[in-house]
Amino acid sequence: MNSMLALYRRLSRYPAGRWLFTRAVCLRAPYFGSIHPRFDRLEPGLAEAHITRRRSVQNHIGTIHAIALCNLAELVAGVGIEATITPDRRWIPKGMQVHYLAKCRLAAHARARINLPEEIGAGVDCIVPVEIFDQDGIKVAHADINMWVTPRGSNQ
């Protein structure tokens, strides 16, 4: 088991454990702290987190800003792939294609599903689909994040 998944499992047993896990992630990657996320679920192949509307993520019409949704998508994809890969691999995002489908008014819940190929050779592109829903379960965005997965220690 990798260290990200082990940390989540260890902390999530406690009442404030998922909050503490999210804070640890945001310490490692500080930019994600700007959207004030909270992880809801993490297991190999799946990551879920949410944000709520607050002034720091609002746009000019009072809904959650599209870029805040992109940040949430990249966060769940990155933490999800980190929890899925074996310790002898590493990853980096190469690109993201996002479709905004509806306004997100009060809260956003993102779900990333990771399906890694068995063999990665010198490196492989892995598309991580992320679906984002509002508080009523309406799909407000979809992102496909291209992750480049390589063996740890390679020059790729």
Residue, then its C-alpha position, 0 to 999 in steps of 0.5 A: m500500500n502506498s503512503m497516501l492511501a495508508l495516511y488516509r486510512r489511518l486518519s479517516r478512522y477519527p472524527a476530524g480525520r478526513w479534514l486532517f488528511t485534506r489539510a496534509v494534502c494541501l500542505r504538500a500542494p498548497y495551491f489546492g488550499s485556495i478552494h478549501p476542499r474536503f476529501d470524502r472517500l479515497e481507495p485504489g481507483l477512486a477519489e471523492a472530495h467536495i467544496t462549498r461555495r464561499r467568497s474565495v471560490q465565487n465568480h461574479i454571478g455568485t456561483i462556484h467559479a469554473i476554475a475552482l471546479c478545475n482545481l477540484a478535478e485536478l485535486v481528486a485525480g492527483v490524489g486518486i492516482e497517487a493512492t492507486i499507483t504502486p510505490d515504484r511509479r510516479w505521475i504528473p498531469k500533462g493536460m486537462q479537457v473540461h466541459y462545463l455543463a451547468k452552474c454550480r450554486l452551493a457545493a461541488h462534489a467531484r469523483a475521479r475513477i482511475n483505471l491504470p494499465e497493468e504495463i507502463g513500460a517507459g511511460v504511459d498516458c492515463i486518462v482520469p475522468v472526473e465528474i463534478f456534481d452540485q448539491d442536487g446531484i446535477k452534473v455541472a462539469h466533466a474533466d478528462i485529465n491526462m496523467w503521465v505515469t512512469p517508473r520512479g527514477s526514470n528520466q521521462 
